[in-house]
Amino acid sequence: MYALLWRALPGPWIVKFLICLVLIAATVYVLMEYVFPVIADYMPFNDATVEEGG
């Protein structure tokens, strides 16, 4: 899959590398800003409680 992406990108290797960095940064941004906040309510680890033992 990565080889296919690498061959599909234009330019020499440094341009391909920079384009890959931009694509990775854009993917992380979209996940952090839009996807993860939407699914956070459905994650089981959000239901943690701490009780005082007596």
mmCIF entry with sequence, helices, sheets and N, C-alpha, C, O atoms, coordinates in Angstrom:
data_MODEL
# 
_entry.id   MODEL 
# 
_entity.id                         1 
_entity.type                       polymer 
_entity.pdbx_number_of_molecules   1 
# 
_entity_poly.entity_id                      1 
_entity_poly.type                           'polypeptide(L)' 
_entity_poly.nstd_linkage                   no 
_entity_poly.nstd_monomer                   no 
_entity_poly.pdbx_seq_one_letter_code       MYALLWRALPGPWIVKFLICLVLIAATVYVLMEYVFPVIADYMPFNDATVEEGG 
_entity_poly.pdbx_seq_one_letter_code_can   MYALLWRALPGPWIVKFLICLVLIAATVYVLMEYVFPVIADYMPFNDATVEEGG 
_entity_poly.pdbx_strand_id                 A 
# 
loop_
_entity_poly_seq.entity_id 
_entity_poly_seq.num 
_entity_poly_seq.mon_id 
_entity_poly_seq.hetero 
1 1  MET n 
1 2  TYR n 
1 3  ALA n 
1 4  LEU n 
1 5  LEU n 
1 6  TRP n 
1 7  ARG n 
1 8  ALA n 
1 9  LEU n 
1 10 PRO n 
1 11 GLY n 
1 12 PRO n 
1 13 TRP n 
1 14 ILE n 
1 15 VAL n 
1 16 LYS n 
1 17 PHE n 
1 18 LEU n 
1 19 ILE n 
1 20 CYS n 
1 21 LEU n 
1 22 VAL n 
1 23 LEU n 
1 24 ILE n 
1 25 ALA n 
1 26 ALA n 
1 27 THR n 
1 28 VAL n 
1 29 TYR n 
1 30 VAL n 
1 31 LEU n 
1 32 MET n 
1 33 GLU n 
1 34 TYR n 
1 35 VAL n 
1 36 PHE n 
1 37 PRO n 
1 38 VAL n 
1 39 ILE n 
1 40 ALA n 
1 41 ASP n 
1 42 TYR n 
1 43 MET n 
1 44 PRO n 
1 45 PHE n 
1 46 ASN n 
1 47 ASP n 
1 48 ALA n 
1 49 THR n 
1 50 VAL n 
1 51 GLU n 
1 52 GLU n 
1 53 GLY n 
1 54 GLY n 
# 
_struct_asym.id          A 
_struct_asym.entity_id   1 
# 
loop_
_struct_conf.conf_type_id 
_struct_conf.id 
_struct_conf.pdbx_PDB_helix_id 
_struct_conf.beg_label_comp_id 
_struct_conf.beg_label_asym_id 
_struct_conf.beg_label_seq_id 
_struct_conf.pdbx_beg_PDB_ins_code 
_struct_conf.end_label_comp_id 
_struct_conf.end_label_asym_id 
_struct_conf.end_label_seq_id 
_struct_conf.pdbx_end_PDB_ins_code 
_struct_conf.beg_auth_comp_id 
_struct_conf.beg_auth_asym_id 
_struct_conf.beg_auth_seq_id 
_struct_conf.end_auth_comp_id 
_struct_conf.end_auth_asym_id 
_struct_conf.end_auth_seq_id 
_struct_conf.pdbx_PDB_helix_class 
_struct_conf.details 
_struct_conf.pdbx_PDB_helix_length 
HELX_P HELX_P1 AA1 TYR A 2  ? ALA A 8  ? TYR A 2  ALA A 8  1 ? 7  
HELX_P HELX_P2 AA2 TRP A 13 ? VAL A 30 ? TRP A 13 VAL A 30 1 ? 18 
HELX_P HELX_P3 AA3 LEU A 31 ? VAL A 35 ? LEU A 31 VAL A 35 3 ? 5  
HELX_P HELX_P4 AA4 PHE A 36 ? ILE A 39 ? PHE A 36 ILE A 39 1 ? 4  
HELX_P HELX_P5 AA5 ALA A 40 ? TYR A 42 ? ALA A 40 TYR A 42 5 ? 3  
HELX_P HELX_P6 AA6 PRO A 44 ? ASP A 47 ? PRO A 44 ASP A 47 5 ? 4  
# 
_struct_conf_type.id          HELX_P 
_struct_conf_type.criteria    ? 
_struct_conf_type.reference   ? 
# 
loop_
_atom_site.group_PDB 
_atom_site.id 
_atom_site.type_symbol 
_atom_site.label_atom_id 
_atom_site.label_alt_id 
_atom_site.label_comp_id 
_atom_site.label_asym_id 
_atom_site.label_entity_id 
_atom_site.label_seq_id 
_atom_site.pdbx_PDB_ins_code 
_atom_site.Cartn_x 
_atom_site.Cartn_y 
_atom_site.Cartn_z 
_atom_site.occupancy 
_atom_site.B_iso_or_equiv 
_atom_site.pdbx_formal_charge 
_atom_site.auth_seq_id 
_atom_site.auth_comp_id 
_atom_site.auth_asym_id 
_atom_site.auth_atom_id 
_atom_site.pdbx_PDB_model_num 
ATOM 1   N N  . MET A 1 1  ? 0.829   -1.178 0.000  1.00 0.00 ? 1  MET A N  1 
ATOM 2   C CA . MET A 1 1  ? 0.000   0.000  0.000  1.00 0.00 ? 1  MET A CA 1 
ATOM 3   C C  . MET A 1 1  ? 0.880   1.252  0.000  1.00 0.00 ? 1  MET A C  1 
ATOM 4   O O  . MET A 1 1  ? 0.619   2.197  -0.745 1.00 0.00 ? 1  MET A O  1 
ATOM 5   N N  . TYR A 1 2  ? 1.919   1.258  0.832  1.00 0.00 ? 2  TYR A N  1 
ATOM 6   C CA . TYR A 1 2  ? 2.779   2.436  0.895  1.00 0.00 ? 2  TYR A CA 1 
ATOM 7   C C  . TYR A 1 2  ? 3.577   2.595  -0.394 1.00 0.00 ? 2  TYR A C  1 
ATOM 8   O O  . TYR A 1 2  ? 3.832   3.716  -0.832 1.00 0.00 ? 2  TYR A O  1 
ATOM 9   N N  . ALA A 1 3  ? 3.967   1.491  -0.995 1.00 0.00 ? 3  ALA A N  1 
ATOM 10  C CA . ALA A 1 3  ? 4.702   1.564  -2.255 1.00 0.00 ? 3  ALA A CA 1 
ATOM 11  C C  . ALA A 1 3  ? 3.813   2.131  -3.356 1.00 0.00 ? 3  ALA A C  1 
ATOM 12  O O  . ALA A 1 3  ? 4.281   2.900  -4.196 1.00 0.00 ? 3  ALA A O  1 
ATOM 13  N N  . LEU A 1 4  ? 2.553   1.761  -3.357 1.00 0.00 ? 4  LEU A N  1 
ATOM 14  C CA . LEU A 1 4  ? 1.615   2.300  -4.347 1.00 0.00 ? 4  LEU A CA 1 
ATOM 15  C C  . LEU A 1 4  ? 1.456   3.806  -4.164 1.00 0.00 ? 4  LEU A C  1 
ATOM 16  O O  . LEU A 1 4  ? 1.451   4.555  -5.141 1.00 0.00 ? 4  LEU A O  1 
ATOM 17  N N  . LEU A 1 5  ? 1.327   4.245  -2.920 1.00 0.00 ? 5  LEU A N  1 
ATOM 18  C CA . LEU A 1 5  ? 1.231   5.676  -2.642 1.00 0.00 ? 5  LEU A CA 1 
ATOM 19  C C  . LEU A 1 5  ? 2.508   6.389  -3.058 1.00 0.00 ? 5  LEU A C  1 
ATOM 20  O O  . LEU A 1 5  ? 2.450   7.467  -3.648 1.00 0.00 ? 5  LEU A O  1 
ATOM 21  N N  . TRP A 1 6  ? 3.647   5.806  -2.759 1.00 0.00 ? 6  TRP A N  1 
ATOM 22  C CA . TRP A 1 6  ? 4.928   6.415  -3.091 1.00 0.00 ? 6  TRP A CA 1 
ATOM 23  C C  . TRP A 1 6  ? 5.086   6.568  -4.606 1.00 0.00 ? 6  TRP A C  1 
ATOM 24  O O  . TRP A 1 6  ? 5.575   7.593  -5.082 1.00 0.00 ? 6  TRP A O  1 
ATOM 25  N N  . ARG A 1 7  ? 4.672   5.555  -5.355 1.00 0.00 ? 7  ARG A N  1 
ATOM 26  C CA . ARG A 1 7  ? 4.772   5.634  -6.818 1.00 0.00 ? 7  ARG A CA 1 
ATOM 27  C C  . ARG A 1 7  ? 3.770   6.613  -7.406 1.00 0.00 ? 7  ARG A C  1 
ATOM 28  O O  . ARG A 1 7  ? 4.026   7.180  -8.468 1.00 0.00 ? 7  ARG A O  1 
ATOM 29  N N  . ALA A 1 8  ? 2.644   6.829  -6.752 1.00 0.00 ? 8  ALA A N  1 
ATOM 30  C CA . ALA A 1 8  ? 1.608   7.707  -7.286 1.00 0.00 ? 8  ALA A CA 1 
ATOM 31  C C  . ALA A 1 8  ? 1.929   9.184  -7.076 1.00 0.00 ? 8  ALA A C  1 
ATOM 32  O O  . ALA A 1 8  ? 1.412   10.039 -7.794 1.00 0.00 ? 8  ALA A O  1 
ATOM 33  N N  . LEU A 1 9  ? 2.774   9.485  -6.102 1.00 0.00 ? 9  LEU A N  1 
ATOM 34  C CA . LEU A 1 9  ? 3.106   10.879 -5.825 1.00 0.00 ? 9  LEU A CA 1 
ATOM 35  C C  . LEU A 1 9  ? 4.093   11.405 -6.859 1.00 0.00 ? 9  LEU A C  1 
ATOM 36  O O  . LEU A 1 9  ? 4.980   10.680 -7.310 1.00 0.00 ? 9  LEU A O  1 
ATOM 37  N N  . PRO A 1 10 ? 3.930   12.687 -7.235 1.00 0.00 ? 10 PRO A N  1 
ATOM 38  C CA . PRO A 1 10 ? 4.818   13.256 -8.258 1.00 0.00 ? 10 PRO A CA 1 
ATOM 39  C C  . PRO A 1 10 ? 6.128   13.759 -7.654 1.00 0.00 ? 10 PRO A C  1 
ATOM 40  O O  . PRO A 1 10 ? 6.216   14.014 -6.453 1.00 0.00 ? 10 PRO A O  1 
ATOM 41  N N  . GLY A 1 11 ? 7.132   13.896 -8.500 1.00 0.00 ? 11 GLY A N  1 
ATOM 42  C CA . GLY A 1 11 ? 8.369   14.544 -8.120 1.00 0.00 ? 11 GLY A CA 1 
ATOM 43  C C  . GLY A 1 11 ? 9.439   13.613 -7.603 1.00 0.00 ? 11 GLY A C  1 
ATOM 44  O O  . GLY A 1 11 ? 9.246   12.401 -7.504 1.00 0.00 ? 11 GLY A O  1 
ATOM 45  N N  . PRO A 1 12 ? 10.589  14.212 -7.270 1.00 0.00 ? 12 PRO A N  1 
ATOM 46  C CA . PRO A 1 12 ? 11.689  13.417 -6.697 1.00 0.00 ? 12 PRO A CA 1 
ATOM 47  C C  . PRO A 1 12 ? 11.370  12.996 -5.274 1.00 0.00 ? 12 PRO A C  1 
ATOM 48  O O  . PRO A 1 12 ? 10.323  13.359 -4.739 1.00 0.00 ? 12 PRO A O  1 
ATOM 49  N N  . TRP A 1 13 ? 12.262  12.236 -4.658 1.00 0.00 ? 13 TRP A N  1 
ATOM 50  C CA . TRP A 1 13 ? 11.965  11.633 -3.354 1.00 0.00 ? 13 TRP A CA 1 
ATOM 51  C C  . TRP A 1 13 ? 11.746  12.673 -2.269 1.00 0.00 ? 13 TRP A C  1 
ATOM 52  O O  . TRP A 1 13 ? 10.951  12.438 -1.359 1.00 0.00 ? 13 TRP A O  1 
ATOM 53  N N  . ILE A 1 14 ? 12.421  13.811 -2.331 1.00 0.00 ? 14 ILE A N  1 
ATOM 54  C CA . ILE A 1 14 ? 12.244  14.814 -1.281 1.00 0.00 ? 14 ILE A CA 1 
ATOM 55  C C  . ILE A 1 14 ? 10.850  15.438 -1.351 1.00 0.00 ? 14 ILE A C  1 
ATOM 56  O O  . ILE A 1 14 ? 10.246  15.733 -0.320 1.00 0.00 ? 14 ILE A O  1 
ATOM 57  N N  . VAL A 1 15 ? 10.346  15.635 -2.554 1.00 0.00 ? 15 VAL A N  1 
ATOM 58  C CA . VAL A 1 15 ? 8.986   16.167 -2.721 1.00 0.00 ? 15 VAL A CA 1 
ATOM 59  C C  . VAL A 1 15 ? 7.968   15.136 -2.257 1.00 0.00 ? 15 VAL A C  1 
ATOM 60  O O  . VAL A 1 15 ? 6.986   15.481 -1.599 1.00 0.00 ? 15 VAL A O  1 
ATOM 61  N N  . LYS A 1 16 ? 8.195   13.888 -2.593 1.00 0.00 ? 16 LYS A N  1 
ATOM 62  C CA . LYS A 1 16 ? 7.307   12.820 -2.142 1.00 0.00 ? 16 LYS A CA 1 
ATOM 63  C C  . LYS A 1 16 ? 7.304   12.731 -0.625 1.00 0.00 ? 16 LYS A C  1 
ATOM 64  O O  . LYS A 1 16 ? 6.256   12.535 -0.009 1.00 0.00 ? 16 LYS A O  1 
ATOM 65  N N  . PHE A 1 17 ? 8.494   12.878 -0.017 1.00 0.00 ? 17 PHE A N  1 
ATOM 66  C CA . PHE A 1 17 ? 8.606   12.828 1.434  1.00 0.00 ? 17 PHE A CA 1 
ATOM 67  C C  . PHE A 1 17 ? 7.833   13.974 2.081  1.00 0.00 ? 17 PHE A C  1 
ATOM 68  O O  . PHE A 1 17 ? 7.129   13.765 3.069  1.00 0.00 ? 17 PHE A O  1 
ATOM 69  N N  . LEU A 1 18 ? 7.957   15.166 1.540  1.00 0.00 ? 18 LEU A N  1 
ATOM 70  C CA . LEU A 1 18 ? 7.241   16.324 2.084  1.00 0.00 ? 18 LEU A CA 1 
ATOM 71  C C  . LEU A 1 18 ? 5.729   16.180 1.919  1.00 0.00 ? 18 LEU A C  1 
ATOM 72  O O  . LEU A 1 18 ? 4.964   16.541 2.814  1.00 0.00 ? 18 LEU A O  1 
ATOM 73  N N  . ILE A 1 19 ? 5.306   15.656 0.781  1.00 0.00 ? 19 ILE A N  1 
ATOM 74  C CA . ILE A 1 19 ? 3.874   15.423 0.568  1.00 0.00 ? 19 ILE A CA 1 
ATOM 75  C C  . ILE A 1 19 ? 3.357   14.395 1.568  1.00 0.00 ? 19 ILE A C  1 
ATOM 76  O O  . ILE A 1 19 ? 2.259   14.551 2.101  1.00 0.00 ? 19 ILE A O  1 
ATOM 77  N N  . CYS A 1 20 ? 4.132   13.351 1.825  1.00 0.00 ? 20 CYS A N  1 
ATOM 78  C CA . CYS A 1 20 ? 3.734   12.342 2.810  1.00 0.00 ? 20 CYS A CA 1 
ATOM 79  C C  . CYS A 1 20 ? 3.620   12.951 4.204  1.00 0.00 ? 20 CYS A C  1 
ATOM 80  O O  . CYS A 1 20 ? 2.688   12.630 4.941  1.00 0.00 ? 20 CYS A O  1 
ATOM 81  N N  . LEU A 1 21 ? 4.553   13.824 4.575  1.00 0.00 ? 21 LEU A N  1 
ATOM 82  C CA . LEU A 1 21 ? 4.474   14.490 5.875  1.00 0.00 ? 21 LEU A CA 1 
ATOM 83  C C  . LEU A 1 21 ? 3.214   15.343 5.995  1.00 0.00 ? 21 LEU A C  1 
ATOM 84  O O  . LEU A 1 21 ? 2.564   15.357 7.040  1.00 0.00 ? 21 LEU A O  1 
ATOM 85  N N  . VAL A 1 22 ? 2.876   16.049 4.930  1.00 0.00 ? 22 VAL A N  1 
ATOM 86  C CA . VAL A 1 22 ? 1.655   16.865 4.936  1.00 0.00 ? 22 VAL A CA 1 
ATOM 87  C C  . VAL A 1 22 ? 0.426   15.973 5.046  1.00 0.00 ? 22 VAL A C  1 
ATOM 88  O O  . VAL A 1 22 ? -0.506  16.300 5.780  1.00 0.00 ? 22 VAL A O  1 
ATOM 89  N N  . LEU A 1 23 ? 0.409   14.864 4.335  1.00 0.00 ? 23 LEU A N  1 
ATOM 90  C CA . LEU A 1 23 ? -0.727  13.940 4.406  1.00 0.00 ? 23 LEU A CA 1 
ATOM 91  C C  . LEU A 1 23 ? -0.876  13.339 5.800  1.00 0.00 ? 23 LEU A C  1 
ATOM 92  O O  . LEU A 1 23 ? -1.993  13.195 6.296  1.00 0.00 ? 23 LEU A O  1 
ATOM 93  N N  . ILE A 1 24 ? 0.226   12.992 6.425  1.00 0.00 ? 24 ILE A N  1 
ATOM 94  C CA . ILE A 1 24 ? 0.179   12.446 7.783  1.00 0.00 ? 24 ILE A CA 1 
ATOM 95  C C  . ILE A 1 24 ? -0.327  13.495 8.759  1.00 0.00 ? 24 ILE A C  1 
ATOM 96  O O  . ILE A 1 24 ? -1.165  13.201 9.611  1.00 0.00 ? 24 ILE A O  1 
ATOM 97  N N  . ALA A 1 25 ? 0.179   14.718 8.639  1.00 0.00 ? 25 ALA A N  1 
ATOM 98  C CA . ALA A 1 25 ? -0.263  15.802 9.523  1.00 0.00 ? 25 ALA A CA 1 
ATOM 99  C C  . ALA A 1 25 ? -1.746  16.098 9.336  1.00 0.00 ? 25 ALA A C  1 
ATOM 100 O O  . ALA A 1 25 ? -2.450  16.335 10.317 1.00 0.00 ? 25 ALA A O  1 
ATOM 101 N N  . ALA A 1 26 ? -2.231  16.089 8.109  1.00 0.00 ? 26 ALA A N  1 
ATOM 102 C CA . ALA A 1 26 ? -3.646  16.338 7.845  1.00 0.00 ? 26 ALA A CA 1 
ATOM 103 C C  . ALA A 1 26 ? -4.515  15.218 8.413  1.00 0.00 ? 26 ALA A C  1 
ATOM 104 O O  . ALA A 1 26 ? -5.593  15.479 8.947  1.00 0.00 ? 26 ALA A O  1 
ATOM 105 N N  . THR A 1 27 ? -4.057  13.990 8.301  1.00 0.00 ? 27 THR A N  1 
ATOM 106 C CA . THR A 1 27 ? -4.807  12.858 8.845  1.00 0.00 ? 27 THR A CA 1 
ATOM 107 C C  . THR A 1 27 ? -4.899  12.943 10.360 1.00 0.00 ? 27 THR A C  1 
ATOM 108 O O  . THR A 1 27 ? -5.969  12.732 10.930 1.00 0.00 ? 27 THR A O  1 
ATOM 109 N N  . VAL A 1 28 ? -3.787  13.250 11.013 1.00 0.00 ? 28 VAL A N  1 
ATOM 110 C CA . VAL A 1 28 ? -3.786  13.378 12.475 1.00 0.00 ? 28 VAL A CA 1 
ATOM 111 C C  . VAL A 1 28 ? -4.693  14.524 12.906 1.00 0.00 ? 28 VAL A C  1 
ATOM 112 O O  . VAL A 1 28 ? -5.433  14.390 13.880 1.00 0.00 ? 28 VAL A O  1 
ATOM 113 N N  . TYR A 1 29 ? -4.646  15.639 12.200 1.00 0.00 ? 29 TYR A N  1 
ATOM 114 C CA . TYR A 1 29 ? -5.491  16.789 12.527 1.00 0.00 ? 29 TYR A CA 1 
ATOM 115 C C  . TYR A 1 29 ? -6.980  16.439 12.425 1.00 0.00 ? 29 TYR A C  1 
ATOM 116 O O  . TYR A 1 29 ? -7.758  16.750 13.328 1.00 0.00 ? 29 TYR A O  1 
ATOM 117 N N  . VAL A 1 30 ? -7.368  15.797 11.331 1.00 0.00 ? 30 VAL A N  1 
ATOM 118 C CA . VAL A 1 30 ? -8.774  15.426 11.147 1.00 0.00 ? 30 VAL A CA 1 
ATOM 119 C C  . VAL A 1 30 ? -9.217  14.443 12.224 1.00 0.00 ? 30 VAL A C  1 
ATOM 120 O O  . VAL A 1 30 ? -10.319 14.569 12.758 1.00 0.00 ? 30 VAL A O  1 
ATOM 121 N N  . LEU A 1 31 ? -8.383  13.477 12.547 1.00 0.00 ? 31 LEU A N  1 
ATOM 122 C CA . LEU A 1 31 ? -8.740  12.518 13.589 1.00 0.00 ? 31 LEU A CA 1 
ATOM 123 C C  . LEU A 1 31 ? -8.902  13.202 14.947 1.00 0.00 ? 31 LEU A C  1 
ATOM 124 O O  . LEU A 1 31 ? -9.878  12.950 15.654 1.00 0.00 ? 31 LEU A O  1 
ATOM 125 N N  . MET A 1 32 ? -7.959  14.060 15.312 1.00 0.00 ? 32 MET A N  1 
ATOM 126 C CA . MET A 1 32 ? -8.002  14.710 16.624 1.00 0.00 ? 32 MET A CA 1 
ATOM 127 C C  . MET A 1 32 ? -9.117  15.735 16.756 1.00 0.00 ? 32 MET A C  1 
ATOM 128 O O  . MET A 1 32 ? -9.689  15.890 17.835 1.00 0.00 ? 32 MET A O  1 
ATOM 129 N N  . GLU A 1 33 ? -9.432  16.430 15.683 1.00 0.00 ? 33 GLU A N  1 
ATOM 130 C CA . GLU A 1 33 ? -10.415 17.505 15.753 1.00 0.00 ? 33 GLU A CA 1 
ATOM 131 C C  . GLU A 1 33 ? -11.859 17.052 15.510 1.00 0.00 ? 33 GLU A C  1 
ATOM 132 O O  . GLU A 1 33 ? -12.794 17.634 16.061 1.00 0.00 ? 33 GLU A O  1 
ATOM 133 N N  . TYR A 1 34 ? -12.038 16.027 14.696 1.00 0.00 ? 34 TYR A N  1 
ATOM 134 C CA . TYR A 1 34 ? -13.393 15.659 14.294 1.00 0.00 ? 34 TYR A CA 1 
ATOM 135 C C  . TYR A 1 34 ? -13.798 14.236 14.668 1.00 0.00 ? 34 TYR A C  1 
ATOM 136 O O  . TYR A 1 34 ? -14.899 14.031 15.177 1.00 0.00 ? 34 TYR A O  1 
ATOM 137 N N  . VAL A 1 35 ? -12.948 13.265 14.433 1.00 0.00 ? 35 VAL A N  1 
ATOM 138 C CA . VAL A 1 35 ? -13.340 11.867 14.614 1.00 0.00 ? 35 VAL A CA 1 
ATOM 139 C C  . VAL A 1 35 ? -13.321 11.468 16.085 1.00 0.00 ? 35 VAL A C  1 
ATOM 140 O O  . VAL A 1 35 ? -14.320 10.960 16.593 1.00 0.00 ? 35 VAL A O  1 
ATOM 141 N N  . PHE A 1 36 ? -12.204 11.687 16.779 1.00 0.00 ? 36 PHE A N  1 
ATOM 142 C CA . PHE A 1 36 ? -12.092 11.241 18.161 1.00 0.00 ? 36 PHE A CA 1 
ATOM 143 C C  . PHE A 1 36 ? -13.097 11.912 19.098 1.00 0.00 ? 36 PHE A C  1 
ATOM 144 O O  . PHE A 1 36 ? -13.633 11.229 19.971 1.00 0.00 ? 36 PHE A O  1 
ATOM 145 N N  . PRO A 1 37 ? -13.383 13.211 18.968 1.00 0.00 ? 37 PRO A N  1 
ATOM 146 C CA . PRO A 1 37 ? -14.409 13.797 19.845 1.00 0.00 ? 37 PRO A CA 1 
ATOM 147 C C  . PRO A 1 37 ? -15.803 13.191 19.649 1.00 0.00 ? 37 PRO A C  1 
ATOM 148 O O  . PRO A 1 37 ? -16.581 13.110 20.599 1.00 0.00 ? 37 PRO A O  1 
ATOM 149 N N  . VAL A 1 38 ? -16.113 12.776 18.447 1.00 0.00 ? 38 VAL A N  1 
ATOM 150 C CA . VAL A 1 38 ? -17.426 12.183 18.179 1.00 0.00 ? 38 VAL A CA 1 
ATOM 151 C C  . VAL A 1 38 ? -17.538 10.805 18.820 1.00 0.00 ? 38 VAL A C  1 
ATOM 152 O O  . VAL A 1 38 ? -18.577 10.472 19.389 1.00 0.00 ? 38 VAL A O  1 
ATOM 153 N N  . ILE A 1 39 ? -16.481 10.001 18.736 1.00 0.00 ? 39 ILE A N  1 
ATOM 154 C CA . ILE A 1 39 ? -16.558 8.641  19.268 1.00 0.00 ? 39 ILE A CA 1 
ATOM 155 C C  . ILE A 1 39 ? -16.164 8.551  20.737 1.00 0.00 ? 39 ILE A C  1 
ATOM 156 O O  . ILE A 1 39 ? -16.274 7.475  21.326 1.00 0.00 ? 39 ILE A O  1 
ATOM 157 N N  . ALA A 1 40 ? -15.709 9.646  21.351 1.00 0.00 ? 40 ALA A N  1 
ATOM 158 C CA . ALA A 1 40 ? -15.250 9.604  22.741 1.00 0.00 ? 40 ALA A CA 1 
ATOM 159 C C  . ALA A 1 40 ? -16.372 9.197  23.697 1.00 0.00 ? 40 ALA A C  1 
ATOM 160 O O  . ALA A 1 40 ? -16.110 8.519  24.691 1.00 0.00 ? 40 ALA A O  1 
ATOM 161 N N  . ASP A 1 41 ? -17.600 9.591  23.421 1.00 0.00 ? 41 ASP A N  1 
ATOM 162 C CA . ASP A 1 41 ? -18.719 9.242  24.297 1.00 0.00 ? 41 ASP A CA 1 
ATOM 163 C C  . ASP A 1 41 ? -19.014 7.745  24.297 1.00 0.00 ? 41 ASP A C  1 
ATOM 164 O O  . ASP A 1 41 ? -19.628 7.242  25.238 1.00 0.00 ? 41 ASP A O  1 
ATOM 165 N N  . TYR A 1 42 ? -18.599 7.046  23.291 1.00 0.00 ? 42 TYR A N  1 
ATOM 166 C CA . TYR A 1 42 ? -18.891 5.621  23.167 1.00 0.00 ? 42 TYR A CA 1 
ATOM 167 C C  . TYR A 1 42 ? -17.755 4.720  23.664 1.00 0.00 ? 42 TYR A C  1 
ATOM 168 O O  . TYR A 1 42 ? -17.899 3.497  23.667 1.00 0.00 ? 42 TYR A O  1 
ATOM 169 N N  . MET A 1 43 ? -16.651 5.296  24.075 1.00 0.00 ? 43 MET A N  1 
ATOM 170 C CA . MET A 1 43 ? -15.514 4.511  24.536 1.00 0.00 ? 43 MET A CA 1 
ATOM 171 C C  . MET A 1 43 ? -15.732 4.044  25.975 1.00 0.00 ? 43 MET A C  1 
ATOM 172 O O  . MET A 1 43 ? -16.168 4.836  26.810 1.00 0.00 ? 43 MET A O  1 
ATOM 173 N N  . PRO A 1 44 ? -15.440 2.783  26.285 1.00 0.00 ? 44 PRO A N  1 
ATOM 174 C CA . PRO A 1 44 ? -15.706 2.244  27.619 1.00 0.00 ? 44 PRO A CA 1 
ATOM 175 C C  . PRO A 1 44 ? -14.794 2.816  28.694 1.00 0.00 ? 44 PRO A C  1 
ATOM 176 O O  . PRO A 1 44 ? -15.172 2.807  29.865 1.00 0.00 ? 44 PRO A O  1 
ATOM 177 N N  . PHE A 1 45 ? -13.617 3.310  28.351 1.00 0.00 ? 45 PHE A N  1 
ATOM 178 C CA . PHE A 1 45 ? -12.712 3.798  29.377 1.00 0.00 ? 45 PHE A CA 1 
ATOM 179 C C  . PHE A 1 45 ? -13.085 5.191  29.890 1.00 0.00 ? 45 PHE A C  1 
ATOM 180 O O  . PHE A 1 45 ? -12.403 5.725  30.765 1.00 0.00 ? 45 PHE A O  1 
ATOM 181 N N  . ASN A 1 46 ? -14.145 5.779  29.366 1.00 0.00 ? 46 ASN A N  1 
ATOM 182 C CA . ASN A 1 46 ? -14.632 7.067  29.874 1.00 0.00 ? 46 ASN A CA 1 
ATOM 183 C C  . ASN A 1 46 ? -15.518 6.890  31.110 1.00 0.00 ? 46 ASN A C  1 
ATOM 184 O O  . ASN A 1 46 ? -15.877 7.882  31.745 1.00 0.00 ? 46 ASN A O  1 
ATOM 185 N N  . ASP A 1 47 ? -15.879 5.660  31.465 1.00 0.00 ? 47 ASP A N  1 
ATOM 186 C CA . ASP A 1 47 ? -16.785 5.399  32.575 1.00 0.00 ? 47 ASP A CA 1 
ATOM 187 C C  . ASP A 1 47 ? -16.036 5.053  33.866 1.00 0.00 ? 47 ASP A C  1 
ATOM 188 O O  . ASP A 1 47 ? -16.601 4.409  34.750 1.00 0.00 ? 47 ASP A O  1 
ATOM 189 N N  . ALA A 1 48 ? -14.799 5.464  33.981 1.00 0.00 ? 48 ALA A N  1 
ATOM 190 C CA . ALA A 1 48 ? -14.018 5.130  35.167 1.00 0.00 ? 48 ALA A CA 1 
ATOM 191 C C  . ALA A 1 48 ? -14.485 5.970  36.350 1.00 0.00 ? 48 ALA A C  1 
ATOM 192 O O  . ALA A 1 48 ? -14.747 7.165  36.215 1.00 0.00 ? 48 ALA A O  1 
ATOM 193 N N  . THR A 1 49 ? -14.584 5.328  37.508 1.00 0.00 ? 49 THR A N  1 
ATOM 194 C CA . THR A 1 49 ? -14.950 6.024  38.736 1.00 0.00 ? 49 THR A CA 1 
ATOM 195 C C  . THR A 1 49 ? -13.957 5.659  39.836 1.00 0.00 ? 49 THR A C  1 
ATOM 196 O O  . THR A 1 49 ? -13.382 4.571  39.846 1.00 0.00 ? 49 THR A O  1 
ATOM 197 N N  . VAL A 1 50 ? -13.781 6.567  40.729 1.00 0.00 ? 50 VAL A N  1 
ATOM 198 C CA . VAL A 1 50 ? -12.907 6.333  41.875 1.00 0.00 ? 50 VAL A CA 1 
ATOM 199 C C  . VAL A 1 50 ? -13.746 6.467  43.115 1.00 0.00 ? 50 VAL A C  1 
ATOM 200 O O  . VAL A 1 50 ? -14.372 7.502  43.345 1.00 0.00 ? 50 VAL A O  1 
ATOM 201 N N  . GLU A 1 51 ? -13.761 5.419  43.920 1.00 0.00 ? 51 GLU A N  1 
ATOM 202 C CA . GLU A 1 51 ? -14.545 5.428  45.157 1.00 0.00 ? 51 GLU A CA 1 
ATOM 203 C C  . GLU A 1 51 ? -13.605 5.445  46.355 1.00 0.00 ? 51 GLU A C  1 
ATOM 204 O O  . GLU A 1 51 ? -12.534 4.839  46.337 1.00 0.00 ? 51 GLU A O  1 
ATOM 205 N N  . GLU A 1 52 ? -14.022 6.137  47.371 1.00 0.00 ? 52 GLU A N  1 
ATOM 206 C CA . GLU A 1 52 ? -13.244 6.130  48.603 1.00 0.00 ? 52 GLU A CA 1 
ATOM 207 C C  . GLU A 1 52 ? -13.574 4.869  49.391 1.00 0.00 ? 52 GLU A C  1 
ATOM 208 O O  . GLU A 1 52 ? -14.736 4.570  49.668 1.00 0.00 ? 52 GLU A O  1 
ATOM 209 N N  . GLY A 1 53 ? -12.534 4.148  49.738 1.00 0.00 ? 53 GLY A N  1 
ATOM 210 C CA . GLY A 1 53 ? -12.736 2.926  50.526 1.00 0.00 ? 53 GLY A CA 1 
ATOM 211 C C  . GLY A 1 53 ? -12.900 3.277  52.006 1.00 0.00 ? 53 GLY A C  1 
ATOM 212 O O  . GLY A 1 53 ? -12.288 4.218  52.512 1.00 0.00 ? 53 GLY A O  1 
ATOM 213 N N  . GLY A 1 54 ? -13.726 2.509  52.671 1.00 0.00 ? 54 GLY A N  1 
ATOM 214 C CA . GLY A 1 54 ? -13.940 2.845  54.076 1.00 0.00 ? 54 GLY A CA 1 
ATOM 215 C C  . GLY A 1 54 ? -13.849 1.700  55.005 1.00 0.00 ? 54 GLY A C  1 
ATOM 216 O O  . GLY A 1 54 ? -14.013 1.871  56.213 1.00 0.00 ? 54 GLY A O  1 
# 
